[in-house]
Amino acid sequence: MATRIGQLPGTPYHLQAKTAAYRWWKPLLALVLVSVVFALGQALGLVLQVVFDLPEGSLPWGMLPLVAGLAVTLVPGVMLIARVVDRRPGGTVSSVLGRIRLPWLGWCFLIAALMLVAVILLRGETLALSSVTPLKLVPVLVYLPFIVFQAAGEEYVFRGLLVQSFASWFRTPWIGALISTALFGLAHDYSDPMIIAEFVVFSLAMVWITLRTGGLEATVAYHSINNLLALSVELTSGVHTEQGAAQFTPREMIVTIGGHLAFAALITWLAARKDLARTASPAIEQE
């Protein structure tokens, strides 16, 4: 039998967790459970690494266990937390319509790919297309679905569940955005100040996009393409840089931040042109 969740028509994305079942302690419980899900994903990655005897970070397959572990745990884990803790459909983390809007997701992937290829070229990097062989393409194709779901999982955690949970306390999304940005940075363990600055802009731009489009489709697309292109550059060049040791030049930082802001501006303009739903209407139903 269908029951209605607590959101009223007109409820924005960041208040989707503020249902009739809301209690003050639920954001803290959600944070604890998200940490458990992350730990489970990392543990699964370590198990796969041992089972397949893959040196951590080695090319081409050493990064696959961790990516795969997070890919299969984060999105289902977040949706389960939303369902159990907030007693709302897990799809309300995806968008205000309670689901992924597939046509919009397709547009977002196209724009993200064009924007990020332009950023790579402006940074002076290359994909070394002349050296690409079928053998080098195999890892990229194997990684592809895992990278998409791993990046999606991070968006569901940091721009989705955490922003929504903390907005239940503060009503504004931006306190939760700052908390999730700090946690996002800790999860990636970068040390270069220029990369940290770029990371902060990236995270806040993704929150802005989520609020202005009423869902995570654009951020999932941008994050996925960003990770996939970064991996493709490594696979075609044969050079892997440990995440914490990565560094930016001032030019790379400026170009990368410019790309984030340009994508945010373009995608929010397109969302407005398409009159994309930014609030729940009518109240979403679940079985």
VEXMAR-293281 format. One record per atom (N, C-alpha, C): x negated, z, y. Coordinates in steps of 0.1 Angstrom, whole numbers, padded with zeros to 4 digits, always signed. Layout:
REM residues N
XZY ...
This chain:
REM residues 287
-0008+0000-0012 +0000+0000+0000 -0009+0000+0012 -0006-0008+0022 -0014-0009+0034 -0012+0002+0043 -0023+0008+0049 -0022+0018+0059 -0030+0014+0071 -0025+0018+0083 -0032+0014+0095 -0043+0024+0099 -0054+0019+0104 -0065+0028+0108 -0061+0032+0123 -0070+0041+0128 -0066+0047+0141 -0068+0038+0153 -0076+0027+0152 -0078+0019+0164 -0065+0013+0170 -0063+0014+0183 -0052+0008+0189 -0056-0006+0194 -0046-0015+0196 -0050-0028+0202 -0057-0026+0215 -0068-0033+0217 -0076-0032+0229 -0088-0023+0228 -0090-0017+0216 -0101-0008+0213 -0114-0017+0213 -0124-0014+0221 -0136-0022+0221 -0145-0019+0208 -0155-0027+0206 -0163-0026+0194 -0169-0013+0193 -0175-0007+0203 -0183+0005+0202 -0174+0018+0199 -0161+0016+0200 -0152+0028+0197 -0144+0026+0184 -0149+0017+0176 -0142+0015+0163 -0143+0027+0153 -0153+0036+0155 -0153+0048+0147 -0145+0059+0152 -0139+0057+0164 -0131+0068+0170 -0116+0066+0165 -0115+0070+0152 -0101+0068+0146 -0094+0082+0146 -0082+0082+0140 -0075+0095+0139 -0083+0105+0130 -0092+0099+0121 -0099+0108+0112 -0112+0113+0118 -0114+0110+0131 -0127+0114+0138 -0128+0130+0138 -0140+0135+0135 -0144+0149+0138 -0158+0149+0144 -0161+0159+0152 -0173+0159+0160 -0185+0158+0151 -0185+0163+0139 -0197+0163+0131 -0200+0150+0123 -0190+0140+0124 -0192+0128+0116 -0203+0119+0120 -0207+0118+0133 -0219+0110+0137 -0231+0115+0131 -0232+0129+0130 -0244+0135+0123 -0245+0132+0108 -0233+0132+0102 -0232+0129+0088 -0236+0114+0085 -0231+0106+0094 -0234+0091+0093 -0249+0089+0094 -0255+0096+0104 -0270+0094+0106 -0277+0099+0093 -0273+0110+0087 -0280+0115+0075 -0278+0105+0064 -0266+0100+0062 -0263+0091+0051 -0270+0077+0053 -0272+0073+0065 -0279+0060+0068 -0294+0062+0064 -0299+0074+0067 -0313+0077+0063 -0315+0077+0048 -0305+0082+0041 -0305+0081+0026 -0305+0067+0021 -0296+0059+0027 -0295+0045+0023 -0309+0038+0026 -0315+0040+0037 -0328+0034+0040 -0338+0038+0030 -0338+0051+0026 -0347+0056+0016 -0345+0050+0003 -0333+0048-0001 -0329+0041-0014 -0335+0027-0014 -0333+0020-0002 -0338+0006-0002 -0353+0005-0003 -0360+0015+0004 -0374+0015+0003 -0379+0019-0011 -0372+0028-0017 -0375+0032-0031 -0373+0021-0041 -0362+0013-0039 -0360+0002-0047 -0371-0009-0046 -0376-0010-0033 -0387-0019-0030 -0400-0015-0037 -0402-0002-0037 -0414+0003-0044 -0413+0001-0059 -0402+0003-0065 -0400+0000-0079 -0402-0014-0082 -0397-0023-0075 -0399-0038-0077 -0414-0041-0076 -0420-0035-0066 -0434-0038-0064 -0443-0034-0076 -0439-0022-0082 -0447-0018-0094 -0443-0026-0106 -0430-0029-0108 -0426-0037-0119 -0432-0051-0120 -0433-0057-0108 -0439-0071-0107 -0454-0071-0104 -0459-0059-0102 -0474-0057-0099 -0478-0066-0087 -0471-0064-0076 -0474-0071-0064 -0481-0063-0054 -0493-0066-0050 -0500-0058-0039 -0492-0059-0026 -0490-0047-0020 -0482-0046-0008 -0488-0055+0003 -0479-0063+0009 -0482-0071+0021 -0490-0084+0017 -0493-0086+0005 -0501-0098+0001 -0492-0110+0002 -0498-0122+0005 -0491-0134+0005 -0492-0141-0008 -0481-0148-0013 -0468-0150-0005 -0458-0139-0009 -0460-0132-0021 -0449-0124-0026 -0449-0109-0023 -0460-0104-0017 -0462-0090-0016 -0451-0083-0007 -0445-0091+0002 -0435-0085+0011 -0421-0085+0006 -0419-0093-0005 -0406-0095-0010 -0399-0083-0016 -0406-0074-0023 -0399-0062-0029 -0392-0053-0018 -0399-0050-0007 -0393-0042+0003 -0382-0049+0010 -0384-0062+0013 -0373-0070+0019 -0361-0070+0010 -0363-0073-0003 -0352-0073-0012 -0345-0060-0014 -0353-0049-0014 -0347-0036-0015 -0338-0032-0004 -0342-0035+0008 -0334-0033+0020 -0322-0042+0020 -0324-0055+0016 -0314-0065+0016 -0302-0061+0008 -0304-0055-0003 -0293-0052-0013 -0287-0039-0010 -0293-0030-0001 -0287-0017+0001 -0281-0015+0014 -0287-0021+0025 -0283-0016+0038 -0268-0020+0042 -0265-0033+0040 -0251-0037+0044 -0240-0030+0036 -0241-0030+0023 -0231-0023+0015 -0231-0008+0018 -0243-0002+0020 -0244+0012+0023 -0237+0015+0036 -0239+0007+0047 -0233+0010+0060 -0218+0008+0059 -0213-0002+0052 -0199-0004+0051 -0192+0007+0043 -0199+0012+0032 -0194+0024+0025 -0194+0036+0033 -0204+0039+0041 -0204+0050+0050 -0192+0050+0060 -0190+0038+0066 -0178+0036+0075 -0165+0040+0068 -0164+0035+0056 -0152+0037+0048 -0150+0052+0044 -0160+0058+0040 -0159+0072+0034 -0159+0082+0046 -0168+0081+0055 -0170+0091+0066 -0159+0089+0077 -0157+0077+0081 -0147+0075+0092 -0133+0071+0087 -0132+0068+0074 -0119+0064+0068 -0114+0051+0076 -0123+0042+0077 -0119+0029+0083 -0125+0018+0075 -0120+0005+0076 -0126-0006+0068 -0140-0008+0072 -0149-0010+0062 -0163-0013+0065 -0164-0025+0074 -0155-0034+0074 -0156-0046+0082 -0155-0044+0096 -0151-0032+0101 -0150-0029+0115 -0164-0027+0121 -0174-0026+0112 -0188-0026+0117 -0192-0041+0120 -0186-0050+0112 -0189-0064+0114 -0184-0069+0128 -0172-0067+0131 -0166-0072+0143 -0153-0064+0146 -0147-0067+0158 -0135-0061+0161 -0123-0066+0153 -0125-0077+0146 -0115-0083+0138 -0116-0078+0124 -0126-0069+0121 -0127-0063+0108 -0133-0072+0098 -0140-0083+0102 -0147-0092+0093 -0157-0100+0101 -0165-0107+0094 -0175-0117+0100 -0167-0129+0104 -0169-0134+0116 -0162-0146+0121 -0171-0158+0118 -0169-0164+0107 -0178-0174+0102 -0181-0186+0111 -0171-0192+0117 -0174-0203+0126 -0184-0199+0138 -0181-0187+0143 -0189-0181+0154 -0203-0178+0149 -0204-0173+0136 -0217-0171+0130 -0226-0184+0129 -0219-0195+0126 -0226-0207+0125 -0232-0212+0138 -0224-0210+0149 -0229-0214+0163 -0241-0205+0166 -0240-0192+0163 -0250-0183+0166 -0263-0186+0159 -0263-0190+0146 -0275-0194+0139 -0281-0206+0145 -0273-0216+0149 -0278-0228+0156 -0285-0225+0169 -0279-0217+0177 -0285-0214+0190 -0297-0205+0188 -0297-0196+0179 -0308-0187+0177 -0320-0195+0172 -0318-0205+0163 -0329-0213+0157 -0335-0221+0168 -0327-0228+0177 -0333-0236+0188 -0341-0227+0198 -0335-0215+0201 -0342-0207+0211 -0355-0201+0205 -0355-0197+0193 -0367-0191+0188 -0378-0201+0184 -0374-0213+0180 -0385-0223+0179 -0391-0226+0192 -0383-0227+0203 -0388-0229+0216 -0398-0217+0220 -0394-0205+0217 -0403-0193+0220 -0416-0195+0213 -0416-0198+0200 -0428-0200+0192 -0437-0210+0199 -0432-0222+0203 -0439-0232+0209 -0445-0228+0222 -0437-0221+0230 -0442-0216+0243 -0453-0205+0242 -0452-0198+0231 -0463-0188+0228 -0476-0194+0224 -0475-0207+0220 -0487-0214+0216 -0489-0213+0201 -0479-0208+0194 -0480-0208+0179 -0475-0221+0173 -0479-0223+0161 -0474-0235+0154 -0469-0231+0140 -0461-0240+0135 -0456-0238+0121 -0465-0245+0111 -0475-0252+0116 -0485-0259+0107 -0477-0269+0098 -0468-0277+0104 -0460-0285+0096 -0468-0295+0088 -0479-0300+0093 -0487-0309+0086 -0493-0304+0073 -0494-0291+0072 -0500-0285+0060 -0489-0280+0050 -0476-0282+0054 -0466-0277+0045 -0465-0286+0033 -0464-0279+0021 -0463-0286+0008 -0451-0280+0001 -0445-0287-0009 -0434-0281-0017 -0438-0267-0022 -0450-0265-0026 -0454-0252-0031 -0453-0241-0021 -0456-0245-0008 -0455-0235+0003 -0441-0233+0007 -0432-0242+0004 -0418-0241+0008 -0411-0232-0002 -0415-0231-0014 -0408-0223-0024 -0407-0208-0019 -0418-0202-0015 -0416-0188-0011 -0406-0187+0001 -0406-0196+0011 -0397-0195+0022 -0383-0196+0017 -0380-0205+0007 -0366-0206+0002 -0362-0194-0006 -0372-0188-0013 -0369-0176-0021 -0366-0164-0011 -0374-0163-0001 -0372-0152+0009 -0359-0153+0017 -0354-0166+0019 -0344-0168+0029 -0332-0159+0027 -0325-0158+0016 -0313-0150+0015 -0316-0135+0017 -0328-0131+0012 -0332-0117+0013 -0334-0113+0028 -0341-0122+0035 -0344-0120+0049 -0331-0119+0057 -0322-0128+0054 -0309-0128+0062 -0302-0114+0060 -0301-0110+0047 -0294-0097+0045 -0302-0085+0049 -0315-0086+0049 -0323-0074+0053 -0322-0073+0069 -0322-0084+0076 -0320-0084+0090 -0306-0080+0094 -0297-0085+0086 -0283-0081+0088 -0281-0066+0086 -0288-0061+0076 -0287-0047+0073 -0292-0038+0085 -0303-0042+0091 -0308-0035+0102 -0298-0036+0114 -0292-0047+0116 -0282-0048+0127 -0270-0040+0124 -0266-0039+0112 -0254-0031+0108 -0257-0016+0110 -0270-0012+0108 -0274+0002+0111 -0275+0005+0125 -0284-0003+0132 -0289+0001+0146 -0280-0004+0157 -0274-0016+0156 -0265-0021+0166 -0250-0019+0162 -0248-0015+0149 -0235-0013+0145 -0231+0002+0143 -0234+0007+0131 -0229+0020+0128 -0234+0031+0137 -0247+0031+0141 -0252+0042+0149 -0246+0041+0163 -0245+0029+0169 -0239+0028+0183 -0224+0032+0182 -0217+0028+0172 -0203+0032+0171 -0201+0047+0169 -0210+0053+0160 -0209+0067+0157 -0212+0076+0169 -0223+0073+0177 -0226+0081+0188 -0216+0078+0200 -0210+0067+0200 -0200+0064+0211 -0188+0073+0208 -0186+0077+0196 -0175+0087+0193 -0177+0100+0201 -0189+0104+0203 -0192+0115+0211 -0191+0113+0226 -0198+0102+0230 -0200+0100+0245 -0191+0090+0251 -0184+0082+0243 -0175+0071+0247 -0183+0059+0253 -0193+0061+0260 -0202+0050+0264 -0211+0046+0252 -0214+0033+0251 -0222+0029+0240 -0237+0031+0243 -0241+0033+0255 -0255+0032+0259 -0263+0044+0255 -0258+0056+0253 -0265+0067+0248 -0269+0065+0234 -0259+0060+0226 -0262+0056+0212 -0272+0045+0211 -0271+0036+0221 -0280+0024+0221 -0294+0029+0223 -0296+0039+0232 -0310+0044+0234 -0315+0052+0222 -0306+0059+0215 -0310+0067+0203 -0313+0057+0192 -0305+0047+0190 -0307+0037+0179 -0320+0029+0182 -0323+0026+0195 -0335+0019+0199 -0347+0027+0195 -0347+0040+0198 -0358+0049+0194 -0360+0049+0179 -0349+0050+0171 -0350+0050+0157 -0354+0037+0151 -0350+0026+0158 -0354+0012+0154 -0369+0011+0155 -0374+0016+0166 -0389+0015+0169 -0397+0023+0158 -0392+0036+0155 -0398+0044+0145 -0398+0037+0132 -0388+0030+0128 -0387+0024+0115 -0397+0013+0114 -0401+0007+0125 -0410-0005+0125 -0425-0001+0128 -0427+0011+0133 -0441+0017+0134 -0451+0008+0142 -0447+0002+0152 -0456-0006+0160 -0464+0003+0170 -0476-0001+0173 -0485+0008+0181 -0489+0001+0194 -0488-0012+0195 -0492-0020+0207 -0482-0018+0218 -0486-0013+0230 -0476-0011+0240 -0468-0023+0244 -0474-0035+0244 -0467-0047+0247 -0456-0050+0237 -0459-0048+0224 -0449-0050+0214 -0438-0040+0215 -0442-0027+0218 -0432-0017+0220 -0422-0020+0231 -0428-0025+0242 -0419-0029+0253 -0410-0041+0249 -0415-0050+0242 -0407-0062+0237 -0396-0057+0228 -0400-0047+0220 -0390-0041+0210 -0378-0034+0217 -0381-0027+0228 -0371-0020+0235 -0361-0030+0241 -0367-0041+0247 -0359-0051+0253 -0350-0058+0242 -0357-0061+0231 -0349-0068+0220 -0338-0059+0216 -0340-0046+0213 -0329-0037+0208 -0318-0036+0218 -0321-0034+0231 -0311-0032+0241 -0303-0046+0243 -0310-0057+0243 -0304-0070+0244 -0294-0072+0232 -0298-0068+0220 -0289-0069+0209 -0276-0061+0210 -0278-0049+0216 -0266-0040+0218 -0257-0047+0229 -0263-0052+0239 -0255-0059+0250 -0247-0071+0244 -0254-0079+0235 -0248-0090+0229 -0236-0086+0220 -0238-0075+0212 -0228-0070+0204 -0216-0066+0211 -0218-0059+0223 -0206-0054+0231 -0199-0066+0237 -0207-0076+0242 -0201-0087+0249 -0194-0097+0240 -0197-0097+0227 -0191-0106+0218 -0182-0099+0208 -0182-0086+0208 -0172-0079+0199 -0176-0079+0185 -0189-0081+0182 -0193-0081+0168 -0208-0084+0166 -0213-0084+0154 -0227-0084+0151 -0232-0098+0147 -0223-0108+0147 -0227-0122+0143 -0239-0127+0150 -0240-0126+0163 -0251-0132+0171 -0264-0125+0168 -0263-0111+0167 -0275-0104+0165 -0281-0106+0151 -0272-0107+0141 -0276-0110+0128 -0283-0123+0127 -0278-0133+0134 -0284-0147+0134 -0297-0146+0141 -0298-0140+0152 -0311-0140+0160 -0322-0132+0152 -0318-0121+0147 -0328-0112+0140 -0332-0120+0127 -0323-0126+0120 -0326-0133+0108 -0336-0145+0110 -0333-0153+0120 -0341-0165+0123 -0355-0160+0128 -0355-0149+0136 -0368-0144+0141 -0377-0140+0130 -0371-0133+0120 -0379-0128+0109 -0383-0140+0100 -0374-0149+0098 -0377-0161+0089 -0388-0169+0095 -0388-0172+0108 -0398-0180+0115 -0412-0172+0114 -0411-0159+0117 -0424-0151+0116 -0430-0152+0102 -0422-0151+0092 -0427-0153+0078 -0432-0167+0076 -0425-0177+0081 -0429-0191+0079 -0443-0193+0085 -0445-0188+0097 -0458-0189+0103 -0469-0183+0095 -0466-0171+0089 -0476-0165+0081 -0479-0173+0068 -0468-0178+0062 -0470-0185+0049 -0477-0198+0051 -0474-0205+0062 -0481-0218+0064 -0495-0216+0069 -0498-0205+0076 -0512-0202+0081 -0520-0195+0070 -0513-0188+0061 -0520-0180+0051 -0526-0167+0056 -0522-0163+0068 -0527-0151+0075 -0515-0141+0076 -0517-0129+0070 -0507-0118+0072 -0513-0107+0080 -0505-0103+0090 -0509-0091+0099 -0500-0080+0095 -0506-0068+0092 -0498-0056+0090 -0490-0053+0102 -0477-0049+0099 -0468-0047+0110 -0473-0038+0121 -0479-0026+0117 -0483-0017+0127 -0495-0021+0135 -0503-0032+0130 -0515-0036+0136 -0512-0049+0145 -0500-0054+0145 -0497-0066+0153 -0499-0063+0168 -0503-0073+0175 -0506-0072+0190 -0500-0084+0197 -0497-0082+0210 -0492-0093+0218 -0502-0095+0230 -0504-0107+0234 -0510-0109+0247 -0499-0108+0258 -0503-0106+0271 -0493-0106+0281 -0484-0118+0281 -0490-0130+0279 -0481-0142+0278 -0471-0142+0267 -0476-0137+0255 -0467-0137+0244 -0455-0127+0246 -0459-0115+0253 -0448-0106+0256 -0438-0111+0265 -0443-0118+0276 -0434-0123+0286 -0425-0134+0280 -0431-0143+0273 -0423-0154+0267 -0413-0149+0257 -0417-0139+0249 -0408-0134+0238 -0396-0126+0245 -0399-0118+0255 -0388-0111+0262 -0379-0121+0269 -0385-0131+0275 -0377-0142+0281 -0368-0148+0271 -0373-0150+0259 -0364-0156+0249 -0352-0147+0245 -0355-0134+0244 -0344-0124+0241 -0333-0125+0252 -0338-0125+0265 -0328-0124+0276 -0321-0138+0277 -0328-0149+0275 -0321-0162+0276 -0311-0163+0265 -0314-0158+0252 -0304-0159+0242 -0292-0150+0245 -0295-0138+0250 -0284-0130+0254 -0274-0136+0264 -0281-0142+0274 -0273-0149+0285 -0265-0161+0279 -0271-0169+0271 -0265-0181+0266 -0254-0177+0256 -0256-0167+0248 -0246-0164+0237 -0234-0157+0244 -0236-0149+0254 -0225-0143+0260 -0217-0153+0269 -0223-0162+0274 -0216-0173+0282 -0208-0181+0272 -0213-0185+0260 -0206-0193+0250 -0194-0184+0245 -0196-0172+0243 -0185-0163+0238 -0174-0163+0248 -0177-0162+0260 -0167-0162+0271 -0160-0175+0271 -0167-0186+0270 -0161-0200+0270 -0151-0201+0258 -0155-0196+0246 -0147-0197+0234 -0136-0186+0234 -0136-0177+0244 -0126-0166+0245 -0126-0158+0232 -0138-0154+0228 -0140-0147+0216 -0135-0133+0218 -0128-0128+0207 -0122-0114+0208 -0133-0104+0210 -0131-0095+0219 -0140-0084+0222 -0134-0070+0219 -0121-0070+0216 -0114-0058+0213 -0105-0060+0201 -0101-0049+0194 -0092-0050+0183 -0078-0053+0187 -0072-0063+0181 -0058-0067+0184 -0053-0076+0173 -0042-0071+0166 -0036-0058+0167 -0044-0048+0159 -0039-0036+0156 -0046-0027+0148 -0049-0033+0134 -0062-0030+0130 -0066-0036+0117 -0060-0029+0105 -0057-0036+0095 -0051-0030+0083 -0061-0030+0072 -0059-0020+0063 -0068-0020+0051 -0058-0017+0039 -0063-0021+0027 -0055-0018+0015 -0057-0004+0011 
